[in-house]
Amino acid sequence: MSAVVSLPLIGAAALRARAASRGLRTLPTDVKDAALAAMADALVQRTDEILAANAEDVSAAAAEGTPESVLDRLRLDAGRVAGVAGALRELVALPDPVGDVVRGSRLPNGLQLRQVRVPFGVVGIVYEARPNVTVDAAGLCLKSGNAALLRGSASAFRTNTALVAVLTEAAEKAGLPAGSVELLPAERASVGELLSARGFVDVVIPRGGASLIQRVVMEAKVPVIETGVGNCHVYVDASADPAMAEAIVLNSKTHRVSVCNSAETLLVHRDFPALPRLLAALGQAGVTMHGDDAVRAAEGSVVPATDEDWAAEYLSMDMAVRVVDDLPAALEHIAQWGSGHTEAIVADSARAIADFTAGVDAAAVMVNASTRFTDGGEFGFGAEIGISTQKLHARGPLGLPELTSTTYVVTGAGHTR
């Protein structure tokens, strides 16, 4: 009980989640799927209730001068509620990873060895003003047999409270243990408690901006799966088709600027023949370009770029642009300034494509495709917790298999050593 006393904000919720995780661990797939379907139906049925809570959050955030890019992440409408409900239904259709045999063999001594996927147990998620994460995280955790401790931002607390109330009521009616999904208080201190909750929480996953992620990584006493910021690059090779390059760059930058897989930097080979056309297209789309001398010489509206621009995750209609001498120079720039999220090349040269994919260090590499495809749903994984940019346990979209660990099951016939 002493550990609970040291967790005054989250202790009771953590105990409920720990108890629920033992039941979830062995829950049949059909029970979990029925609960997810019931949760999806309940979200749609109670959309008005959810939107009323969200309107209060958005109004309060706007009154505090919150940037529009953040308001966009916070804001829900009927279509977005239907979308997150649809993501839960997609999870129903996906295979349950629990019990999957990763590998197995019969040892020379006759022992049968199997490495089997098992739930983590209790997963803590720390995230910012994205109410959709509340639903996605709950669904992914439940399908993979984990209890979820959700710590969203204060700015979305009314929305998250309404969402979790809808989800938990539907889940418990469908047979899931009480405590399977818990919303933690939005006080700053609750994050610190979550990060120190060894014995209660098996892993913490941060999803948000650089400062949030750094805090979690630096302070955590429990294991962390690090999701990263998205300083994503598009490199346009000299061999690139101009029309293809324009389409990919515009989609990567402007399709939705407030998300981590939006491109923030454009690197263009000095011999690419259509740089003025590409810059003009960005300008016409409303993008403010921050460029080096070569870029400014090609387009007069470009503002001078600084090191801060090369490092920036803008999450806005801004883009850093640099002309590079060759592909190795592009790789060097990405190695210095990239965040390891998503890097893209537009090229017709097979050699350039091979050199780029081999030489770049990122969770996802796009070849003649937009950076916006780095997404669990787009990859066919269903909804995702986030994009892991670390190299241990999981990298890239964190879907269902990535929310499990493994156990070795060794079967003998009276074997002794």
C-alpha angles and dihedrals in degrees: 000000000000089000090055091052089056090055102056095159102042106017098099093045091047091052091050091049092049091052091047092050091064090058094042091052093072100027112132118249094242092057092050091047093049089052092050091050091049090049091051092050091048092052091055094044092051098040094124092056091049094047092050090056091044093051089058091051093047093047092050093046092049091050089056091056097254112178116256092243089061093043089054090057091047098045122096130189132175091273093053092047089051088049095055090045088053090052089058090051090051089056089056089060094050123091117264106243094203110107095015112144107232092188139338142180145166111251121223089255091058099256114140111226124197129173105208131190114243132174121267090231110227118021120194117205120195113190144154134236099326111114091184087068089062091062097036093049094047092049096046093047093049095046090051091049098255133129113233128224105192122198109180128173125284089240091064098037097113091049094045091048091054093045095049091047090055094044098047095046091052094042095051092047087054093054106268117138119261109259095036089124120028128178112212124214115273094231113124091238092062090070091056091050092050092050091052097043098112110170092027103055123044100193138359123212119194120205118184144055129346096266093053093047092047092050092052094046094047099042104035120116090180124067115281132204102206119219113194143217117260114241089160123181135206114204115199110202125210088251095055121123105245095222092049091047092052093049094048096045093048093048093045092051107032108028091089116343099190097068132087096243093059112113115249102177132043119201117191127190111240090236096053102122100213106052095128091051092050093048092047091053091052091048092049089051090058099256118150106218124211106197148169124249094277092052093047090051090056096045123028097203094064116112120219115273124226133189087268089063094051089052097042129117092198100181085195141081091289127108134183113224129193134174111223129197096229145336095283088056089053091051090049091052092049092047090054100042109017125106097215094249111111131340125184136198127198109199145131094206113099089203092053091048092049093047092048097048091046095044104043120085110213143123090245132019120197121205113198090338137101122268086232090081093075095103135113092236093049090049090054094250095115119233118351138211091222144294113293113217095180124095103225124087098343138015128186124010112011103224132156101299090047089059092064137075126202138248126201111229111197117190123193140166101237093314117173129182 
